[in-house]
Amino acid sequence: MALHHGNSPYLGKSELNQKQVYVRVSQGRRIQIMDPRHVTFLMTDYPGPPQEPFEPKVTAPSERGVLAVLKQIENNQRISSTEVWHKKREDGQKVRVLIKASIVSLTEIDTVKQSFSAEVWLSAYFKEPLLKGKKDREEVDWADQWDPRIVLFNAVTVDKEEIKHNLILSDMDDIPIVQITRRVQATFKEPMKLANFPFDYQKLTIKLRSRWPIDQVELRKNMGAKDTIRTDTFTASQEWKLYGHLLCDHDVTKNDVSTSDKQFPLYNITMHVKRKSGFYVWNVALLMFLIMSLSFTAFSVSPDKPESRLSVSLTLLLTSVAFKFMISQNLPTISYLTLLDKYVLLCMIFQCLVAVQNAVVSAVSDPRMFDLVSMAILGGFVIFAHLVFGILIWRKKRKANNLLRKAKKEYLRTGTSIERFFQRTKCSITGFTDGEVTRVQGY
């Protein structure tokens, strides 16, 4: 390749920066370079005169792209892009933060993963003396204000979150109230108690925690408004029944489960759901009962053909094992037996007893009498076991219903007190002191 300018085959660096040059390429083609700062390309047969140059379209960077680059440069200069320092309160006072919760929708309950998904609307209220004199939220620099640092303690993933701040002025007090609202869609972890599966009920709890220790912040219920839950948006209604009461209570972290020697305030928002057992009764328990009952057909085979009897019994036993495997797919890995596990194992034990009887019947002196006695004993065992299971299921369902009725009664009692207090005072935010809480509970 050669560089040409007129009759000169080569140009020095200084000339290249000032003059138009041609770069010779293969097959007599050449590229025209007008200026190092503004390059145009031209492909012509060498050594003919240059043609009209082709100007490549250059797109100027957008304003959004420039801002993104500047933001990245700023983040690179930081030690950590997510590092945020929270200041303690200047007055050193302990702050009581009131919580109001509303469950917008409960979308999924995963028994295997022991989790549930929900969309929640949370509102936190606390008094801020440092904002005296402020009349509107627009006058406040919220990024520079003290924050209660409330997090979703048992959230696994947060899909969407919106946070807004508001300033509420009270006629009864000159100290303004800060309101922080959060609308969150997330998946929460919840260890489930499955001993009574599929006749179980579950408490689904959303746990809030402040990152300030208990000597600086306490979380309490807003006694001026009821906590609510929407049952019409529940999408798992074919498998679960969602109750319309929402229980909220406060707690503190335990020292044995904390990485710090301090304790932190907790706030629990609890929903109650009850499993609809029809699917497992008709598709698992009933089929297991039929397979177990078919084991009696082995007695129709002559006692002098034990191999034929064992073929029937063992085939039915393998079918029960396949059912047991199917049930385990719908449960997490747990170290105890559920109620359905116990029933399936009972059926399999019965089938094993039938197989043992079929193996030894040919060795007794009177096989027919042995068959009759065995059928009577095994039949009585089946009837007695099902009566015991029926009574056990009835007692567990009765206990669960009593606990659910108690929770509903507590929710209604608190809600009635709040409604009466609001009708008297028209106050929707209260509970900053124990005296205010006692006052509401007295209605």
C-alpha positions in Angstrom: 0.0 0.0 0.0 1.3 3.5 -0.9 0.3 7.0 0.1 0.0 9.5 -2.8 -0.5 13.2 -3.0 -0.2 14.5 -6.5 3.0 13.1 -7.9 4.5 12.5 -4.5 4.3 8.9 -3.5 4.7 9.6 0.2 4.0 12.4 2.7 5.5 13.0 6.1 3.5 13.2 9.3 3.3 17.1 9.2 2.0 17.0 5.6 -0.5 14.3 6.4 -2.0 16.6 9.0 -2.5 19.5 6.6 -3.2 18.1 3.1 -5.6 15.8 1.3 -4.0 12.3 0.7 -5.0 9.2 -1.1 -4.3 5.7 0.2 -3.8 3.1 -2.5 -5.3 -0.3 -1.9 -5.5 -3.5 -3.8 -6.9 -3.7 -7.4 -6.2 0.0 -8.1 -8.7 1.3 -5.5 -7.9 4.2 -3.2 -9.3 5.9 -0.1 -9.5 9.7 0.2 -8.7 11.2 3.6 -9.6 14.8 3.9 -8.5 15.6 7.4 -7.4 13.5 10.4 -10.2 15.1 12.5 -12.9 14.5 9.8 -12.4 11.3 7.7 -14.3 10.6 4.5 -14.0 7.5 2.4 -13.8 7.2 -1.4 -13.3 4.1 -3.5 -12.2 4.9 -7.1 -10.1 3.3 -9.8 -6.5 4.6 -9.4 -5.2 6.9 -10.8 -8.5 8.6 -11.9 -9.8 11.8 -10.4 -11.6 11.5 -7.0 -15.3 11.1 -7.0 -17.8 12.8 -4.8 -16.9 11.7 -1.2 -19.2 9.6 0.8 -20.0 11.2 4.2 -20.8 8.5 6.9 -23.7 9.5 9.1 -22.5 10.4 12.6 -25.0 10.3 15.4 -24.4 12.6 18.3 -24.6 10.9 21.8 -28.0 11.4 23.5 -28.4 13.4 26.6 -29.4 10.2 28.5 -26.2 8.5 27.3 -24.1 11.3 28.5 -25.8 11.3 31.9 -25.3 7.6 32.2 -21.6 7.9 31.5 -21.2 10.7 34.1 -23.2 8.6 36.6 -20.9 5.7 36.0 -17.8 7.9 36.5 -19.2 9.1 39.8 -19.9 5.6 41.0 -16.4 4.5 40.1 -15.0 7.2 42.3 -16.8 5.8 45.3 -15.6 3.1 47.6 -19.0 1.4 47.3 -21.9 2.4 45.0 -24.5 1.2 47.7 -22.8 2.6 50.7 -25.1 4.8 52.7 -24.3 6.3 56.1 -27.3 6.8 58.5 -27.0 9.4 61.2 -28.3 8.9 64.7 -30.8 11.3 66.0 -29.4 14.5 67.3 -31.8 14.7 70.3 -30.9 11.1 71.3 -34.5 10.3 72.0 -36.1 6.8 71.5 -38.6 7.0 68.6 -41.9 5.0 68.5 -42.8 4.2 64.9 -46.4 3.3 64.2 -47.2 0.7 61.5 -50.3 0.3 59.4 -50.4 -2.7 57.0 -52.7 -3.6 54.1 -52.4 -6.8 52.1 -53.3 -5.8 48.5 -53.0 -9.3 47.1 -51.7 -12.7 48.1 -50.7 -14.3 44.9 -48.9 -17.6 45.5 -48.2 -20.1 48.3 -45.4 -22.6 47.6 -45.5 -25.5 50.0 -42.3 -27.1 48.6 -40.2 -24.0 48.8 -42.0 -22.9 52.0 -42.6 -19.3 50.7 -45.4 -17.1 49.6 -45.7 -14.0 47.4 -47.7 -10.9 48.3 -48.2 -7.3 47.4 -48.2 -5.1 50.6 -48.9 -1.5 51.3 -47.1 -0.3 54.5 -47.3 3.0 56.2 -45.0 4.1 59.0 -45.6 7.2 61.2 -43.3 8.9 63.6 -43.1 12.4 65.2 -40.2 14.6 64.1 -39.6 17.7 66.3 -36.8 18.8 64.0 -39.4 19.6 61.3 -41.3 22.2 63.4 -42.3 25.1 61.2 -42.4 23.1 58.0 -45.8 23.4 56.3 -45.5 21.1 53.4 -43.5 18.0 52.3 -41.9 20.0 49.5 -40.1 22.1 52.0 -38.2 19.0 53.4 -35.0 17.5 52.0 -36.0 13.9 52.7 -32.6 12.5 51.8 -31.1 14.4 54.7 -33.7 13.4 57.3 -33.5 10.7 60.0 -35.0 7.4 58.8 -36.3 4.4 60.9 -34.5 2.0 58.5 -37.3 -0.5 58.3 -36.6 -3.6 56.2 -38.5 -6.7 55.1 -36.8 -9.1 57.4 -37.9 -12.4 55.8 -38.1 -11.3 52.2 -36.3 -13.5 49.7 -36.8 -11.3 46.6 -38.3 -7.9 46.1 -39.8 -7.5 42.6 -41.2 -4.0 43.0 -41.0 -1.3 45.6 -42.3 2.3 45.7 -41.4 4.6 48.6 -43.0 8.0 49.3 -42.7 10.6 52.1 -45.4 12.9 53.4 -45.6 15.5 56.2 -48.8 15.5 58.3 -49.7 18.5 60.5 -51.9 17.9 63.5 -54.3 20.3 65.1 -53.7 18.8 68.5 -49.9 18.9 68.5 -47.4 21.3 66.9 -44.9 18.5 66.2 -45.4 17.3 62.6 -45.8 13.6 61.8 -43.7 12.0 59.1 -45.4 9.4 57.0 -43.4 6.9 54.9 -45.5 4.7 52.6 -44.1 1.7 50.8 -45.9 -0.5 48.3 -43.9 -3.7 47.9 -44.3 -6.8 45.8 -42.1 -9.5 47.2 -41.6 -13.2 48.0 -41.3 -14.1 51.7 -39.9 -17.1 53.4 -42.2 -18.9 55.9 -41.3 -22.2 57.6 -44.5 -24.2 57.4 -45.8 -26.7 59.9 -46.9 -29.7 57.9 -47.5 -32.4 60.5 -51.3 -32.3 59.8 -50.9 -32.1 56.0 -53.3 -32.0 54.1 -55.6 -30.9 56.9 -53.3 -28.1 58.0 -53.6 -24.4 58.3 -50.7 -22.0 58.0 -49.7 -18.6 59.5 -48.1 -16.5 56.8 -46.0 -13.8 58.4 -44.4 -10.7 57.0 -41.6 -9.6 59.3 -40.5 -6.0 59.5 -37.3 -5.1 61.3 -35.6 -1.8 62.1 -31.9 -1.6 61.8 -31.7 0.6 64.8 -31.5 -1.2 68.1 -34.4 -1.3 70.6 -32.9 1.5 72.7 -33.4 3.9 69.8 -36.5 2.6 67.9 -39.6 0.6 68.8 -42.3 -0.6 66.3 -45.9 -0.5 67.3 -49.3 -0.8 65.7 -51.1 2.3 64.6 -54.2 2.2 66.8 -56.0 4.8 64.7 -56.7 2.6 61.7 -57.5 -1.1 61.0 -55.1 -3.3 59.2 -56.8 -4.9 56.2 -56.4 -7.8 53.8 -58.2 -8.3 50.5 -59.5 -11.8 49.9 -61.0 -11.1 46.5 -57.5 -10.8 44.9 -56.3 -14.2 46.3 -55.2 -16.3 43.3 -54.6 -19.6 45.1 -58.3 -20.0 46.2 -58.5 -23.5 44.6 -56.0 -24.9 47.1 -56.3 -22.6 50.1 -58.9 -20.6 52.0 -57.7 -17.1 53.0 -59.3 -15.6 56.1 -60.1 -12.0 56.2 -58.4 -11.1 59.5 -54.9 -9.7 59.8 -53.1 -9.9 63.1 -50.1 -7.6 63.9 -47.9 -7.6 67.0 -44.4 -6.4 68.0 -41.4 -8.4 69.1 -37.6 -8.2 69.4 -34.8 -10.3 67.8 -33.3 -13.1 69.8 -29.7 -12.8 70.8 -28.9 -16.4 69.8 -30.0 -15.8 66.2 -28.3 -12.4 65.8 -24.8 -11.5 64.6 -24.8 -8.6 67.0 -24.9 -8.4 70.7 -27.8 -5.9 70.4 -31.5 -6.6 70.0 -33.6 -5.1 67.3 -37.3 -4.4 67.1 -39.6 -6.6 65.0 -43.1 -6.2 63.7 -45.1 -9.2 62.6 -47.9 -9.1 60.1 -49.7 -12.4 60.1 -52.2 -13.9 57.6 -54.1 -17.2 58.1 -54.8 -19.7 55.4 -56.3 -23.1 55.5 -55.6 -25.9 53.0 -58.5 -27.4 51.0 -57.8 -31.1 51.4 -60.2 -32.3 48.7 -57.6 -32.9 46.1 -55.5 -35.1 48.3 -58.5 -37.0 49.8 -59.9 -37.9 46.4 -56.7 -38.4 44.4 -54.4 -39.9 47.0 -56.1 -41.2 50.1 -59.1 -42.8 48.2 -56.8 -44.4 45.6 -54.6 -45.8 48.3 -57.6 -47.2 50.1 -58.7 -48.9 46.9 -55.3 -50.3 46.2 -55.1 -51.6 49.7 -58.5 -53.2 49.5 -57.5 -55.0 46.3 -54.9 -56.8 48.4 -57.8 -59.1 49.6 -58.1 -60.4 46.0 -54.9 -62.4 46.6 -57.0 -64.7 48.9 -59.0 -65.8 45.8 -55.9 -67.6 44.5 -55.4 -71.2 45.7 -53.2 -71.5 48.8 -51.0 -74.1 47.0 -49.9 -71.4 44.5 -48.1 -68.9 46.8 -46.1 -67.5 43.8 -49.3 -66.3 42.1 -50.6 -64.8 45.4 -47.2 -63.0 45.9 -47.3 -61.7 42.3 -50.7 -59.9 43.0 -49.6 -58.6 46.5 -46.2 -57.3 45.4 -47.6 -55.6 42.3 -50.1 -53.7 44.4 -47.3 -52.9 46.9 -45.1 -51.4 44.1 -48.1 -49.3 43.0 -48.3 -47.9 46.6 -44.6 -47.1 46.5 -45.2 -45.1 43.3 -48.0 -43.1 45.0 -45.7 -42.4 48.0 -43.1 -41.0 45.6 -45.7 -38.8 44.0 -46.8 -37.4 47.4 -43.2 -36.5 48.3 -43.0 -34.3 45.2 -45.6 -32.0 46.8 -43.8 -31.6 50.1 -40.5 -30.1 51.2 -37.7 -32.2 52.6 -38.9 -32.6 56.2 -37.7 -34.9 59.0 -41.1 -35.9 60.3 -44.2 -37.7 58.9 -47.3 -35.8 57.8 -50.8 -37.1 58.4 -51.0 -38.3 54.8 -47.6 -40.0 55.0 -48.8 -41.9 58.0 -51.9 -43.1 56.1 -49.9 -44.2 53.1 -47.4 -46.0 55.3 -50.3 -47.7 57.1 -51.6 -49.0 53.8 -48.2 -50.2 52.8 -47.7 -52.0 56.1 -51.1 -53.7 55.6 -49.9 -54.8 52.1 -46.7 -56.2 53.5 -48.7 -58.2 56.1 -50.8 -59.6 53.2 -47.6 -60.5 51.3 -46.2 -62.3 54.4 -49.4 -64.2 54.9 -49.3 -65.3 51.2 -45.8 -66.5 51.7 -46.4 -68.7 54.7 -49.9 -70.0 53.9 -48.6 -73.0 52.0 -46.5 -74.1 55.1 -49.4 -74.5 57.5 -51.4 -77.6 58.0 -54.8 -76.1 57.4 -54.4 -73.3 54.7 -58.1 -72.6 54.3 -58.7 -72.0 58.1 -55.5 -69.9 58.1 -56.9 -67.8 55.3 -60.2 -67.2 57.1 -58.5 -66.2 60.3 -56.0 -63.9 58.5 -58.8 -62.2 56.5 -60.7 -61.6 59.7 -57.7 -60.1 61.5 -56.6 -58.0 58.6 -60.1 -56.8 57.9 -60.5 -55.8 61.6 -57.2 -54.0 61.5 -58.2 -52.0 58.5 -61.6 -51.0 60.1 -60.0 -50.0 63.4 -57.1 -48.1 61.7 -59.6 -46.0 59.7 -61.7 -45.2 62.7 -58.6 -44.0 64.5 -57.6 -41.9 61.6 -61.1 -40.5 61.3 -61.1 -39.4 64.9 -57.6 -38.0 64.7 -58.5 -35.9 61.6 -61.7 -34.6 63.3 -59.8 -33.5 66.4 -57.1 -31.7 64.5 -59.6 -29.9 62.3 -61.5 -28.9 65.3 -58.4 -27.5 67.0 -57.4 -25.6 63.9 -60.9 -24.1 63.6 -60.9 -23.0 67.2 -57.5 -21.3 66.8 -58.8 -19.5 63.6 -62.0 -18.4 65.4 -59.9 -17.0 68.3 -57.7 -15.1 65.9 -60.8 -13.7 64.1 -62.3 -12.7 67.4 -59.2 -10.8 68.4 -59.1 -9.0 65.1 -62.7 -8.0 65.3 -62.4 -6.8 68.9 -59.4 -4.6 68.0 -61.2 -3.3 64.9 -64.3 -2.4 66.9 -62.3 -0.4 69.4 -60.5 1.5 66.6 -63.8 2.3 64.8 -65.4 3.6 68.0 -62.3 5.7 68.8 -62.3 7.2 65.3 -66.0 8.0 65.4 -65.4 9.9 68.7 -62.1 11.7 67.8 -61.8 11.6 64.0 -58.1 10.7 64.7 -56.6 8.1 62.4 -53.0 8.2 63.8 -52.5 7.3 67.4 -50.5 5.1 69.7 -47.3 7.1 70.2 -47.6 6.5 74.0 -48.9 3.6 76.1 -51.6 5.9 77.4 -52.9 6.5 73.9 -53.0 2.7 73.3 -54.9 2.1 76.5 -57.3 4.9 75.6 -58.2 3.2 72.3 -58.5 -0.3 73.9 -61.0 1.2 76.4 -63.6 1.9 73.7 
